[in-house]
Amino acid sequence: MKYHLKIIPKAEKDLDGLGAYDFNSVKKKILLLNENPRPFGCQKLAADEGYRIRAGDFRILYRIDDHAKEVIIYRVKHRREVYR
């Protein structure tokens, strides 16, 4: 069953700041979450009830609501900035 993707405004702003190459790389990873919200390589975050996946040097942070079949993307940041 497919999951609905929801991108909160803060993550939209993160995406707006990406260059074309990085944006396309991140976009592909985000769209794959529609089919499988827990792909190989995703990591559960200990402090923040969420998950992260890598897209090159960027990290996509998201939460999964299995009951509502929804993936909520809340941050897209460069790896050196994302956990601050």
Steps between C-alpha positions, in 0.01 A plus 500: 500500500629844409573765757398864458797740505470819702774762505477760776585865417842490671602207278360680193725793583796260530418359156470847347860571604648201315674514165350313205723191529450462876128571469455220244695256715292582809174498300564145376556376856189676628281354225625149583364543854154489344547127428718400794534737798769279657743434213833324540744746651249707694584555865268541794584813696534442874423850623224592259244227425587519134718363224769627269625402160802620309490673164864572421624753755146580608279340762123471478334485841146368518236337716270215404135479598408140416143546616435789259738357234694826498868595479570846644827658384611763748864584410735475202847620592866452418656230716717744697200719592214259550554391862569841651 
